[in-house]
């Protein structure tokens, strides 16, 4: 029973975050320009895997405008509305035992949970943007150069805590930690009594960290996602929309 509850409350929502966070459509001309500056072709010898095509890596340092465009795409794109909806639906379907009635029953409860989750993600994204700009962290994802799937997964998860600076050197991912902390503790302002304390804030911060890890996993396996989308005959624009802004095909 405990394993089932853990699946419903933790693993299932995590899977939803991974799937929904790739749902982003319609690049603007500004986003296309940012992509052109943010990536540069790196010639390499053919690799044995059919699906692994690491053709693009972060290129020149981003301007403040470039950073803002990428953050707006991540924080206010379609996934920014889909992910909170899924989490709110989960909270209403499987509410915590001590949730008050107006947070667990009816459309009003869904709206409250949706607003809470949306505020959490938005706060985390903007704190991530501000911290990265201030400390000169590169907000883009650097894919692994290994063809081993397990090594690529480890690289993506590790990148959540150790990313790159504007100069390309490894550095502590303070922006991810700041974004997670801001997302967790903003809830103290609006969650009901019993869920607006430090312990629950830390839990929400931990959950927000998984969204950064999910983004990295999607970015790492972007070539495979693009390839599979084409296998199912998705239009190129739709296939491209499955990828994070900084990992789209040129």
C-alpha positions as CSV (number, residue, x, y, z in Angstrom):
1,X,0.0,0.0,0.0
2,X,2.8,2.4,0.9
3,X,4.5,1.6,-2.5
4,X,1.3,2.3,-4.3
5,X,0.8,5.6,-2.5
6,X,4.4,6.6,-3.3
7,X,3.8,5.9,-6.9
8,X,0.6,8.0,-7.0
9,X,2.0,10.9,-5.0
10,X,5.6,11.0,-6.2
11,X,6.5,8.9,-9.3
12,X,3.4,9.5,-11.3
13,X,3.5,13.3,-11.0
14,X,7.2,13.2,-11.8
15,X,6.4,11.3,-15.1
16,X,3.8,13.9,-15.9
17,X,6.3,16.7,-15.3
18,X,8.8,15.0,-17.7
19,X,6.1,14.6,-20.4
20,X,4.4,18.0,-20.0
21,X,7.6,20.0,-19.8
22,X,8.4,19.1,-23.3
23,X,5.1,20.5,-24.6
24,X,6.1,23.8,-26.0
25,X,5.1,25.2,-29.4
26,X,5.6,28.0,-31.8
27,X,9.1,29.7,-31.8
28,X,9.0,33.4,-32.3
29,X,11.6,35.1,-34.5
30,X,13.3,36.3,-31.3
31,X,13.6,32.7,-30.0
32,X,15.0,31.6,-33.4
33,X,17.6,34.4,-33.2
34,X,18.6,33.3,-29.7
35,X,18.9,29.7,-30.8
36,X,21.2,30.8,-33.7
37,X,23.5,32.6,-31.2
38,X,23.2,30.0,-28.5
39,X,24.4,27.0,-30.6
40,X,27.2,26.3,-32.9
41,X,27.9,23.2,-35.1
42,X,30.6,21.0,-33.8
43,X,31.9,18.6,-36.5
44,X,32.7,15.1,-35.3
45,X,33.2,11.6,-36.6
46,X,30.1,9.4,-37.0
47,X,29.0,7.7,-33.8
48,X,27.8,4.1,-33.6
49,X,24.3,4.9,-32.3
50,X,21.6,5.6,-34.9
51,X,19.7,8.0,-32.6
52,X,22.5,9.8,-30.8
53,X,23.4,12.9,-32.9
54,X,25.1,15.5,-30.6
55,X,25.4,18.1,-33.4
56,X,25.0,21.2,-31.3
57,X,26.6,22.5,-28.1
58,X,26.3,25.9,-26.5
59,X,28.3,28.5,-28.3
60,X,28.9,32.2,-27.6
61,X,28.0,33.6,-24.2
62,X,24.4,34.9,-24.0
63,X,23.4,38.5,-23.7
64,X,20.9,39.5,-21.0
65,X,18.2,39.6,-23.6
66,X,19.0,36.1,-24.8
67,X,18.8,34.8,-21.2
68,X,15.5,36.5,-20.8
69,X,14.0,35.0,-24.0
70,X,15.1,31.5,-23.0
71,X,13.7,31.9,-19.5
72,X,10.4,33.3,-20.7
73,X,10.1,30.3,-23.1
74,X,10.6,27.9,-20.1
75,X,8.7,29.8,-17.5
76,X,5.7,31.0,-19.5
77,X,5.5,28.5,-22.4
78,X,2.7,26.0,-22.7
79,X,4.3,23.6,-20.2
80,X,4.2,26.3,-17.6
81,X,0.4,25.9,-17.7
82,X,0.1,22.2,-18.3
83,X,2.4,21.0,-15.5
84,X,0.6,23.0,-12.7
85,X,-2.7,21.7,-14.1
86,X,-1.5,18.1,-13.7
87,X,-0.2,18.7,-10.2
88,X,-3.4,20.4,-9.1
89,X,-5.4,17.5,-10.5
90,X,-3.3,15.1,-8.5
91,X,-3.7,17.2,-5.3
92,X,-7.5,17.2,-5.7
93,X,-7.7,13.5,-6.6
94,X,-5.3,12.4,-3.9
95,X,-5.3,15.3,-1.3
96,X,-3.1,15.3,1.7
97,X,-5.0,13.9,4.7
98,X,-5.1,17.2,6.6
99,X,-6.0,19.5,3.7
100,X,-8.9,21.8,4.5
101,X,-12.1,21.2,2.6
102,X,-11.8,24.2,0.3
103,X,-8.4,22.9,-0.9
104,X,-9.6,19.4,-1.7
105,X,-13.2,19.4,-3.0
106,X,-14.7,21.0,-6.1
107,X,-13.6,23.4,-8.8
108,X,-12.6,26.0,-6.2
109,X,-10.1,23.5,-4.7
110,X,-8.7,22.8,-8.2
111,X,-8.3,26.6,-8.8
112,X,-6.5,27.1,-5.5
113,X,-4.1,24.2,-6.1
114,X,-3.5,25.3,-9.7
115,X,-2.7,28.8,-8.6
116,X,-0.4,27.5,-5.9
117,X,1.5,25.3,-8.3
118,X,1.7,28.0,-11.0
119,X,3.1,30.5,-8.5
120,X,5.7,27.9,-7.4
121,X,7.0,27.2,-10.9
122,X,7.0,30.8,-11.9
123,X,8.8,31.9,-8.8
124,X,11.4,29.2,-9.3
125,X,11.9,30.1,-12.9
126,X,12.4,33.8,-12.3
127,X,14.7,33.2,-9.3
128,X,16.7,30.8,-11.5
129,X,17.0,33.5,-14.3
130,X,18.0,36.3,-11.9
131,X,20.6,34.2,-10.1
132,X,22.2,32.8,-13.3
133,X,22.4,36.4,-14.7
134,X,24.0,37.8,-11.6
135,X,26.5,35.0,-11.1
136,X,27.2,34.6,-14.8
137,X,26.0,31.0,-15.0
138,X,25.2,29.7,-18.5
139,X,21.5,28.7,-18.4
140,X,21.9,26.3,-21.4
141,X,22.4,22.6,-21.1
142,X,25.7,21.0,-22.1
143,X,24.9,17.5,-23.4
144,X,27.1,14.5,-22.6
145,X,29.7,13.4,-25.2
146,X,29.2,9.7,-24.3
147,X,27.0,7.4,-26.3
148,X,26.2,5.2,-23.3
149,X,22.6,5.8,-22.2
150,X,23.3,5.3,-18.5
151,X,26.2,7.7,-18.6
152,X,24.1,10.3,-20.3
153,X,21.4,9.9,-17.6
154,X,24.0,10.4,-14.9
155,X,25.4,13.4,-16.7
156,X,22.0,15.0,-17.0
157,X,21.1,14.5,-13.3
158,X,24.6,15.7,-12.2
159,X,24.1,18.8,-14.4
160,X,21.3,19.8,-12.1
161,X,23.9,20.5,-9.4
162,X,27.0,21.3,-11.4
163,X,26.5,23.3,-14.6
164,X,28.7,25.7,-16.6
165,X,29.7,29.3,-16.3
166,X,29.6,31.8,-19.2
167,X,33.3,30.9,-19.8
168,X,32.4,27.2,-20.1
169,X,33.9,26.0,-16.9
170,X,32.1,23.8,-14.4
171,X,30.5,25.5,-11.5
172,X,28.1,24.9,-8.7
173,X,24.5,25.3,-10.1
174,X,23.6,28.0,-7.6
175,X,20.8,29.2,-9.9
176,X,19.0,25.8,-9.8
177,X,19.4,25.7,-6.0
178,X,18.1,29.3,-5.7
179,X,15.2,28.6,-8.0
180,X,14.2,25.5,-6.0
181,X,14.5,27.3,-2.7
182,X,12.4,30.3,-3.9
183,X,9.8,27.9,-5.4
184,X,9.6,26.0,-2.1
185,X,9.3,28.9,0.3
186,X,7.0,31.1,-1.7
187,X,4.2,28.7,-0.6
188,X,4.5,29.9,3.0
189,X,2.5,32.9,1.8
190,X,-0.6,31.1,0.6
191,X,-0.7,27.4,1.5
192,X,-3.2,26.5,4.3
193,X,-2.1,26.1,7.9
194,X,-0.1,23.0,8.5
195,X,1.4,23.1,5.0
196,X,3.0,26.6,5.1
197,X,5.8,25.6,7.5
198,X,9.5,25.1,6.9
199,X,9.3,21.3,6.5
200,X,6.7,21.4,3.7
201,X,8.6,24.3,2.1
202,X,11.7,22.1,1.9
203,X,9.6,19.3,0.4
204,X,8.3,21.7,-2.3
205,X,11.8,22.9,-3.0
206,X,12.9,19.3,-3.4
207,X,10.1,18.7,-5.8
208,X,11.0,21.8,-7.8
209,X,14.6,20.4,-8.1
210,X,13.1,17.4,-10.0
211,X,11.7,19.8,-12.6
212,X,15.3,21.1,-13.3
213,X,16.5,17.5,-13.5
214,X,13.6,16.7,-15.9
215,X,14.5,19.5,-18.2
216,X,18.1,18.2,-18.3
217,X,17.0,14.7,-19.2
218,X,14.8,16.0,-22.0
219,X,17.6,18.2,-23.3
220,X,20.0,15.3,-23.2
221,X,17.8,13.0,-25.2
222,X,16.5,15.7,-27.5
223,X,18.0,14.0,-30.6
224,X,16.1,10.8,-29.8
225,X,12.9,12.7,-29.1
226,X,13.2,14.5,-32.4
227,X,13.9,11.2,-34.2
228,X,11.0,9.4,-32.7
229,X,8.6,12.2,-33.5
230,X,9.6,12.0,-37.1
231,X,9.2,8.2,-37.1
232,X,5.5,8.9,-36.2
233,X,5.4,11.5,-39.0
234,X,4.9,14.5,-36.8
235,X,5.5,17.7,-38.8
236,X,8.9,19.2,-38.3
237,X,7.5,22.2,-36.4
238,X,5.6,19.9,-34.0
239,X,8.7,17.7,-33.6
240,X,10.8,20.8,-32.9
241,X,8.3,22.0,-30.3
242,X,9.0,18.8,-28.2
243,X,12.5,20.1,-27.4
244,X,13.7,22.8,-25.0
245,X,14.4,26.1,-26.7
246,X,18.2,25.7,-26.4
247,X,18.2,22.2,-27.9
248,X,16.0,22.6,-31.0
249,X,17.2,21.5,-34.3
250,X,18.4,24.4,-36.6
